[in-house]
């Protein structure tokens, strides 16, 4: 069974459209459609549901995608190793990242990496912790940035600790505090961050046995900052997100200097591709 068909199928799933996949792969839409139909014929069941809004996986298709991703990953590792034997550093590395890492680190890391290894391409997948965990488990990405600790089955490498800070507007009584005690948050209207750090914040509340009234649950970091700025509540965010705060907001340290630990995770660092190993080393060198 052709790996080319697997690559076409994966691209269609990632882009959610046969036409977009055809454009990305520089194929005709008819060729892409034929490849999917051929796969479905080989397997004996439907892989994709096609409708006006695009495509979606069937239950069987979702399970088969995991195997296809694994085979494509092994093939990529083999090709990279062969290139390495020939003294050529080439290939594709897929990594998972969340917004604050994408903004603060990724551009500078990729600039350095592309200078050192111009023939190795990097493909980024941005999501939240749950997304990245799933992508690692399924083999969709080589490795990803996560808040540690993570799934016990993963190999992990700690990168930095990122302090969590309480943000309050200048109209709030706590604005001039040098330290926020958790007891002071017990009755404060709170804006709960979603997507990347809600688990970190929830662990703090559980540890100190407080349950502030949640006014809003917001995924976008800048939206949280804007709501705090307008006096709609206070919140807790990592310092990496707070590098350009408005003048009427303060980021104040929390009791106990609580932080999230950011690291990279993979199913096995021993078995990642040569290109992924080089990127991991580049990340470590850049951070340290």
Secondary structure, DSSP 8 states (H G I E B T S, - for coil): --HHHHHHHHHHHHHT-HHHHHHHHT--HHHHHHHHHHHHHHHTS--EEEETTEEEE-HHHHHHHHHHHHHHHHHHHHHHHHHHHTT---EEEEEEE-HHHIIIIIHHHHHHHHHH-TTEEEEEEE--HHHHHHHHHHTSSSEEEEEES--TTSEEEEEEEEEEEEEEETTSTTTT-SSB-GGGGTTS-EEEE-SSSHHHHHHHHHHHT----EEEEES-HHHHHHHHHTTS-BEEEEGGG-TT--TTEEEEEBTT--EEEEEEEES-GGGS-HHHHHHHHHHHHHH-
